[in-house]
């Protein structure tokens, strides 16, 4: 699962990953990486005070920034990272991953998992814990797995599903030896099948109407399951409180309360300093300076799989011109953008070169540098050849229309403002005027779903280590998750062919090749990842920079 997040929210959640994921180097960029201290790969370090369950005391409250988003169903295309995180506190966490990506089955949900291949087709048998039940009394059984599959497999276009990849490869989900066993049959082999059922839907939540609309500004805790459930949700403030779930059958949650408070990103550091929240992200040198050395706190820093990219809306009149898009990409000095983000953090990373893999992962290649160089002179030539001629003020004109491109800036975060200003300064010398348009962070989902933008910086967090399977989400022309609108049916066919490759190594090789073709649409430019650096109250266990690891809610708490 991938969750999209806007820049300011991403910065609250954690300023990106030390993992590089969709970014590149070459041309001038290569000069920035020369030298013996040049970063060869993004960090795979973790720092989260790992503690076993028995080392965590009973009781206490854990408070951070966050809220229910407009769309709280993480399977929905309009869901964000915030929605996925909130969901995991009152719904099933059935499969998780270690920091480096090893699969971990939660026996409170899946008591046994078997994978077999016969006749070239894969069969996964999930045996579900006999005690597992949704809060409304509905048994968690094979029907929940089937309902989740049907809502996400693409066969019914009425579902606004985030991704059909993998689900569309399943030919059937059937009852096994009893209702507590689901037998999932694939056409061919899917090595990353575990990503499909890390969580699941209550069958009542899986109707078209409920899938699309029931979680819009609503929790529907009765359809959830897990060690915690929703106690209060203030729809005015956005604050949420979770408490232990009396219907939970597994190890009880260690916390008395888990609280999210709805604050703008710029307010989070002050809230941490004042003791209102237990954890915050250090998004820049200034915020790190403010929280470093605070009594009773510590800094935790490491990697996490975020990626931040510049998205082009190819349906907007000015960016429908591929030559304009290419000229913009050739004019963006990505090392300078990264320098702005990392100023004062004593941090380096290679420029990312892929939308789907990070530089510390096996098989990663810098696909962006294979197709793109930082080359403002080439950008000018591209625009000249396309008929865009410099006007009296230096801004180019074609058929009486000035080359003005909008840039949507969310919130009032200083880094986001500085980034927008840098883009404007980079584009002006080649004859492009950047029109910076401010918008509220709360409008993020609507801006993307309505495509009311020209250029937009947004981030994605990998919720699992199988990035190759998400190529279509970024580049397929018929995917809502491809917010650029770029692509062609021929490219879609090439992308989907990679999903039929059973061997992960061969699949990644094919994905790298196809991604290079996709990047030539010039509609998506990876920018940076960054460090995950947090201020955390001392004694808070299993919280911090975890990369692919999402600790189970019942294991989060305060050390004895």
C-alpha positions in Angstrom: 0.0 0.0 0.0 1.2 3.5 -0.8 -0.2 6.5 0.9 0.1 10.0 -0.5 0.6 13.1 1.6 1.1 16.8 1.0 4.4 18.4 1.7 3.4 20.2 5.0 1.6 17.1 6.4 4.6 15.0 5.3 6.9 17.3 7.2 4.8 16.8 10.3 4.7 13.0 9.8 8.4 13.0 9.3 10.5 14.8 6.9 11.0 12.1 4.4 13.1 9.1 4.4 16.8 8.6 4.4 15.7 6.3 1.7 15.9 7.7 -1.8 13.0 6.7 -3.8 12.1 8.8 -6.7 14.8 11.1 -7.5 17.9 11.3 -9.7 21.3 12.7 -10.6 23.2 13.6 -13.7 24.6 16.5 -15.5 25.2 19.3 -12.9 23.8 17.0 -10.3 26.6 14.6 -10.7 29.0 17.3 -9.7 27.2 17.7 -6.4 27.9 14.0 -5.6 31.5 13.9 -6.5 34.1 13.3 -3.8 35.0 10.8 -1.3 32.2 11.8 1.1 29.5 11.7 -1.5 26.5 9.6 -0.3 26.3 6.2 -2.1 22.9 5.2 -0.8 20.3 6.5 1.5 20.4 5.4 5.1 18.8 2.2 6.3 19.3 3.1 9.9 16.5 2.7 12.5 16.1 4.5 15.8 12.9 3.9 17.7 13.8 2.5 21.2 12.7 -1.1 20.4 11.3 -2.8 23.5 9.6 -6.1 24.1 6.0 -6.1 25.2 6.8 -7.1 28.8 9.2 -4.1 29.2 6.4 -1.6 28.7 4.3 -0.5 31.7 0.6 -0.6 31.8 -1.1 2.8 31.5 -0.3 6.2 30.3 -1.2 8.4 27.3 0.6 8.8 24.0 -0.3 12.1 22.2 0.8 13.2 18.7 -0.4 15.5 15.9 -2.9 14.0 13.5 -6.6 13.8 12.7 -9.1 11.9 10.6 -8.7 13.0 7.1 -11.5 13.7 4.6 -11.2 10.1 3.4 -10.5 7.7 6.3 -10.6 4.4 4.2 -6.9 3.6 3.3 -8.0 1.5 0.4 -9.6 4.6 -1.2 -7.7 6.6 -3.8 -8.2 9.8 -1.9 -6.8 8.5 1.4 -3.6 10.0 2.8 -0.8 8.8 5.0 -2.6 10.4 8.0 -5.7 8.3 7.2 -3.6 5.1 7.0 -2.0 5.8 10.4 -5.2 6.6 12.1 -6.9 3.5 10.6 -4.2 1.2 12.0 -5.1 2.3 15.6 -8.6 0.9 15.5 -8.5 -1.7 12.6 -6.6 -4.9 11.9 -2.8 -4.9 11.6 -2.7 -8.4 10.3 0.6 -8.3 8.4 3.6 -6.0 9.2 7.2 -5.8 8.0 10.5 -5.6 9.8 12.5 -2.4 9.2 14.3 -4.1 6.3 11.1 -5.6 4.9 10.8 -9.1 6.2 7.1 -10.3 6.4 5.6 -10.6 9.9 2.2 -12.3 10.4 0.2 -11.3 13.4 -1.2 -14.5 15.0 -4.0 -12.5 16.6 -5.5 -12.3 13.1 -3.7 -15.0 10.9 -3.0 -18.0 13.0 -1.5 -19.8 10.0 -0.4 -18.9 6.5 0.5 -21.3 3.8 1.7 -20.4 0.2 1.9 -23.0 -2.5 2.3 -23.1 -6.3 0.6 -25.7 -8.5 0.3 -25.6 -12.2 2.0 -22.2 -12.3 -0.7 -20.6 -10.1 -0.2 -19.5 -6.6 -2.5 -20.4 -3.7 -2.4 -18.7 -0.4 -4.3 -20.2 2.5 -5.0 -17.9 5.4 -6.2 -19.5 8.6 -7.9 -16.8 10.7 -7.8 -16.7 14.5 -11.0 -18.3 15.8 -11.4 -15.5 18.3 -11.2 -12.7 15.7 -14.3 -10.7 15.4 -15.2 -7.1 14.3 -16.5 -4.8 16.9 -20.1 -5.0 15.6 -20.0 -8.8 16.1 -19.4 -9.8 12.5 -16.9 -12.7 12.4 -13.5 -12.0 10.8 -13.5 -14.8 8.4 -13.0 -15.7 4.7 -15.8 -13.2 3.8 -13.8 -10.3 5.0 -10.9 -11.3 2.7 -13.3 -11.8 -0.2 -14.9 -8.4 0.4 -11.6 -6.7 0.5 -10.6 -8.4 -2.8 -13.8 -7.6 -4.6 -13.6 -3.9 -3.6 -10.1 -3.5 -4.9 -9.8 -5.8 -7.9 -11.0 -3.3 -10.5 -13.9 -5.4 -11.8 -16.4 -2.8 -10.5 -15.3 0.6 -11.6 -17.7 2.2 -9.1 -15.2 1.6 -6.3 -12.7 4.4 -6.0 -9.9 2.0 -5.2 -6.4 3.3 -4.6 -4.7 0.4 -6.4 -6.0 -2.8 -8.1 -2.5 -4.2 -8.6 -2.3 -7.7 -7.3 -6.0 -7.9 -6.4 -6.7 -8.0 -10.2 -4.4 -11.1 -10.4 -6.6 -13.1 -7.9 -9.0 -15.4 -9.6 -11.0 -16.5 -6.5 -11.3 -16.2 -2.8 -13.1 -19.2 -1.3 -14.0 -20.7 2.0 -11.5 -23.3 3.2 -12.0 -26.1 5.6 -14.4 -23.8 7.5 -15.4 -20.1 7.6 -12.2 -19.2 9.4 -10.1 -20.1 6.5 -9.7 -18.1 3.2 -8.2 -19.8 0.1 -6.8 -17.2 -2.3 -6.0 -18.3 -5.8 -3.9 -16.2 -8.2 -3.4 -16.3 -11.9 0.3 -16.9 -12.0 2.6 -16.1 -9.1 2.6 -12.9 -6.9 5.7 -12.7 -4.7 4.4 -9.6 -2.9 0.9 -11.0 -2.2 1.2 -10.1 1.5 0.8 -6.4 0.7 -2.8 -7.0 -0.3 -4.1 -8.2 3.1 -2.1 -6.3 5.7 -5.5 -5.1 6.8 -9.0 -5.8 5.5 -12.5 -4.4 5.4 -15.6 -5.4 7.4 -17.9 -6.8 4.7 -20.4 -4.2 5.7 -17.9 -1.5 4.8 -17.1 -3.0 1.4 -20.3 -2.0 -0.4 -19.6 0.6 -3.1 -21.4 3.3 -1.2 -19.6 2.6 2.1 -16.2 2.1 0.5 -16.4 5.5 -1.2 -18.3 7.6 1.3 -18.9 6.0 4.7 -15.4 7.0 6.0 -15.6 10.6 4.8 -15.1 12.5 8.1 -16.4 9.4 9.9 -14.7 6.7 11.9 -17.2 3.8 11.9 -15.5 2.2 14.8 -18.1 -0.5 14.9 -16.6 -2.0 11.7 -13.1 -2.0 13.2 -11.1 -4.5 15.2 -8.0 -4.4 17.4 -6.6 -3.6 20.8 -7.9 0.0 20.6 -11.2 1.6 19.5 -12.4 5.2 19.1 -13.5 6.8 22.4 -14.1 10.3 21.1 -13.7 12.2 17.9 -14.4 15.9 18.0 -15.6 16.7 14.5 -15.0 20.5 15.2 -11.4 20.3 16.4 -10.5 17.1 14.7 -9.0 15.7 17.9 -9.3 11.9 18.4 -8.9 9.7 21.4 -8.5 5.9 21.3 -8.9 3.7 24.4 -8.6 -0.1 25.0 -11.1 -2.1 23.1 -13.1 -4.3 25.5 -13.9 -6.7 22.5 -10.2 -7.3 21.8 -9.1 -11.0 22.1 -5.3 -10.6 22.0 -2.6 -8.9 24.1 -4.1 -5.8 25.6 -2.9 -2.4 24.6 -0.4 -1.0 27.1 -1.7 2.6 26.9 -4.8 3.9 28.6 -5.2 6.4 25.8 -3.8 7.2 22.4 -4.6 10.8 21.4 -4.3 12.7 18.1 -4.6 16.5 18.3 -5.3 18.4 15.1 -2.7 21.1 14.7 -1.1 22.8 11.7 2.4 21.6 11.0 4.0 24.8 12.2 2.4 24.4 15.6 3.7 20.9 16.3 7.2 22.0 17.6 5.7 24.5 20.0 3.2 21.9 21.2 6.1 19.5 21.8 8.1 22.1 23.7 5.2 22.9 25.9 4.7 19.2 26.7 1.3 18.9 24.9 2.5 16.2 22.6 5.0 13.3 23.1 6.5 13.2 19.6 7.2 15.5 16.8 9.2 15.7 13.6 12.2 18.0 13.2 11.6 19.2 9.7 14.5 21.6 9.4 17.5 23.1 11.2 15.4 25.6 13.2 12.9 23.0 14.5 15.7 20.6 15.4 17.4 23.4 17.3 14.3 24.2 19.2 13.7 20.6 20.4 17.3 19.4 20.8 18.3 19.3 24.4 14.9 19.7 25.9 14.7 18.2 29.3 13.1 14.8 29.3 13.4 14.3 25.5 15.7 12.8 23.0 16.3 13.0 19.3 15.7 9.8 17.2 16.9 9.9 13.6 17.1 7.3 10.9 15.6 6.2 7.6 12.0 5.8 6.5 10.5 5.2 3.1 9.2 8.6 2.0 9.6 10.3 -1.4 8.8 13.8 -2.5 8.2 14.7 -6.1 7.0 17.5 -8.3 3.8 16.5 -10.1 2.7 18.0 -13.4 -1.0 18.2 -14.3 -0.9 17.2 -18.0 -4.6 18.1 -18.3 -4.0 21.7 -17.5 -3.8 23.7 -20.8 -0.2 25.0 -20.4 1.2 21.7 -19.2 -0.5 19.6 -21.9 2.5 20.7 -23.9 5.2 18.0 -23.4 7.9 20.4 -24.4 7.0 22.8 -21.7 7.0 19.9 -19.1 10.5 18.8 -20.3 11.8 22.3 -20.2 10.6 22.7 -16.6 12.3 19.5 -15.5 15.5 20.5 -17.2 15.4 23.8 -15.4 15.0 22.4 -11.9 18.2 22.2 -9.9 17.3 19.3 -7.6 20.4 19.5 -5.5 19.5 23.1 -4.7 16.0 22.0 -3.6 17.5 19.3 -1.4 20.0 21.8 0.0 17.0 24.0 1.1 15.3 21.0 2.8 18.4 19.7 4.5 20.0 23.0 5.5 21.4 22.8 9.0 20.6 19.1 9.4 24.1 17.7 8.6 22.6 15.3 6.2 23.4 14.1 2.7 21.7 11.7 0.3 22.1 10.7 -3.4 19.4 12.2 -5.6 16.7 9.6 -5.9 16.2 8.0 -9.3 13.0 5.9 -9.0 9.4 6.3 -8.0 9.2 2.8 -6.5 12.5 1.7 -5.1 14.9 3.3 -2.6 18.7 3.4 -3.1 19.3 1.0 -0.2 17.1 -1.7 -1.8 18.4 -4.5 -3.9 17.8 -3.8 -7.6 17.5 -0.1 -7.3 18.7 1.9 -10.3 18.9 5.7 -10.9 16.3 5.8 -13.7 15.8 9.6 -13.7 19.5 10.3 -14.5 19.2 7.9 -17.5 16.6 10.2 -19.1 17.1 13.6 -17.7 19.9 16.2 -17.1 19.8 19.5 -15.3 20.3 21.6 -18.4 18.7 25.1 -18.5 20.4 25.8 -21.9 18.7 22.7 -23.3 15.4 23.9 -21.8 15.7 27.2 -23.7 16.4 25.3 -26.9 13.4 23.0 -26.3 11.1 26.0 -25.8 12.5 27.8 -28.8 11.9 24.8 -31.0 8.3 24.5 -29.7 7.5 28.1 -30.7 7.7 29.7 -27.3 9.5 33.0 -28.0 10.9 35.4 -25.3 8.7 38.5 -24.7 9.9 42.0 -23.8 10.0 41.0 -20.1 11.8 37.7 -20.7 8.6 35.6 -20.2 8.0 33.5 -23.3 4.9 33.9 -25.5 3.2 31.6 -28.0 0.1 32.5 -30.0 -0.3 35.5 -27.8 -0.3 33.5 -24.6 2.4 34.0 -21.9 4.1 31.0 -20.5 2.8 31.2 -16.9 2.5 28.1 -14.8 0.7 27.7 -11.5 2.3 26.2 -8.4 0.1 25.2 -5.5 1.6 26.0 -2.1 -0.1 24.4 0.9 0.0 25.9 4.3 2.5 28.4 5.7 5.5 26.1 6.4 8.7 28.2 5.8 10.5 25.3 4.0 7.5 24.9 1.6 7.6 28.7 0.9 11.4 28.6 0.3 11.0 25.6 -2.1 8.3 27.5 -4.1 10.5 30.5 -4.3 13.4 28.4 -5.5 11.3 26.9 -8.3 10.3 30.4 -9.4 13.9 31.5 -9.5 15.0 28.5 -11.5 12.2 28.8 -14.1 12.5 32.6 -14.7 15.8 32.5 -16.6 14.4 30.1 -19.2 11.4 32.3 -19.7 8.7 30.6 -17.5 6.8 32.6 -14.9 5.7 30.6 -11.9 2.5 31.8 -10.3 2.5 30.7 -6.7 -1.0 30.0 -5.4 -1.6 29.5 -1.7 -4.0 26.9 -0.5 -5.0 25.4 2.9 -3.5 22.1 4.0 -7.1 20.9 4.6 -7.8 21.2 0.8 -5.1 18.8 -0.1 -7.3 15.8 -1.1 -9.7 18.0 -3.0 -7.0 19.7 -5.0 -5.7 16.3 -6.1 -9.0 14.6 -6.8 -10.3 17.7 -8.7 -6.9 18.2 -10.3 -7.0 22.0 -9.6 -3.3 22.5 -9.9 -0.5 22.9 -12.5 2.5 22.0 -10.4 2.3 20.4 -7.0 4.9 18.9 -4.6 3.6 15.9 -2.8 5.1 12.9 -1.0 4.4 9.2 -0.9 5.2 6.8 1.9 5.9 3.1 1.1 3.9 1.0 3.5 5.7 -2.2 2.4 9.0 -3.1 0.8 7.6 -4.3 -2.6 7.9 -1.0 -4.5 8.0 -2.6 -7.9 4.4 -3.5 -7.8 3.3 0.1 -7.5 4.7 1.2 -10.9 1.2 1.4 -12.4 0.0 3.7 -9.5 2.5 6.3 -10.6 2.5 6.0 -14.4 -0.6 4.2 -15.8 -2.8 6.5 -17.8 -6.0 4.9 -16.5 -5.2 5.2 -12.8 -6.7 7.8 -10.6 -3.6 7.5 -8.4 -1.6 8.9 -11.3 -2.5 12.4 -10.5 -0.4 13.8 -13.5 -2.8 12.2 -16.0 0.2 11.3 -18.2 0.7 8.0 -20.0 -0.5 6.0 -23.0 -2.3 2.7 -23.5 0.9 1.3 -25.0 2.9 2.3 -21.9 0.1 0.9 -19.6 0.6 -2.5 -21.4 4.3 -2.5 -20.7 3.8 -1.6 -17.1 1.3 -4.3 -16.5 3.4 -6.9 -18.1 5.9 -6.5 -15.3 3.3 -7.6 -12.8 3.2 -11.0 -14.4 6.9 -11.7 -13.7 7.1 -14.1 -10.7 10.8 -13.7 -9.8 11.3 -10.5 -7.8 14.8 -9.9 -9.3 13.7 -10.2 -12.9 10.6 -8.1 -12.1 12.7 -5.3 -10.7 15.0 -5.4 -13.8 11.9 -5.1 -16.0 10.4 -2.3 -13.9 13.6 -0.2 -14.1 13.5 -0.5 -17.9 9.8 0.5 -18.2 10.2 3.3 -15.7 12.8 4.9 -17.9 10.2 5.0 -20.7 7.6 6.4 -18.3 9.8 9.2 -17.1 10.1 10.4 -20.7 6.5 11.7 -20.3 8.1 14.5 -18.3 5.2 14.7 -15.8 6.8 13.5 -12.6 10.1 14.6 -11.1 11.5 13.1 -8.0 13.1 15.7 -5.7 14.4 14.3 -2.4 13.7 12.0 0.5 15.5 13.3 3.5 16.1 12.2 7.1 13.5 11.0 9.5 14.3 13.0 12.6 12.0 13.1 15.6 11.9 14.7 19.0 10.5 12.1 21.4 9.9 12.1 25.2 12.3 9.7 26.9 10.9 6.4 27.8 8.5 6.2 24.8 9.0 2.7 23.3 8.7 1.5 19.8 8.3 5.0 18.3 10.6 6.8 15.9 12.5 6.1 12.6 11.4 2.5 11.7 11.6 2.4 7.9 9.2 -0.4 6.8 8.3 -1.4 10.4 5.0 -0.3 11.9 5.0 -1.5 15.5 1.7 -3.1 16.5 -0.4 -0.6 18.5 -0.4 -2.8 21.6 3.4 -2.7 21.8 3.6 1.1 21.8 3.9 2.7 25.3 6.2 3.8 28.1 9.1 1.8 29.3 8.9 0.4 32.8 
